């Protein structure tokens, strides 16, 4: 598992370096598995990496509520300079075991890029679909643990 985390951090760092070279304004969101309702010292490696690029967590409410746990592992990170211009609120949508988040950022000015860009697509073939269907994954380990930080151990 440690190798996966190291690879993720390397790829995250590469992407953030690229965005900073382009002087692009961006935010990062997704299930990053940083339990933001509890402070840990030192912070988890992904949070530390994002903070080194001035990206800070926006929400302080639970986005995944289970029988015995409440976690905020779905994260939105924005540039520190945008924190005072943003607000975030929870939205229970009933589509998943994770609640949604609504992020509002004031004073956004979009520019339209006219240069062509590369697009990546996933190759889906009959063989790939058959391999996917043959996998025998279970959710047992996910459902029985209450600690979202276990992925970093």
Order of alpha helices (4+ residues) and beta strands (2+ residues): alpha-beta-alpha-beta-beta-beta-beta-beta-beta-alpha-alpha
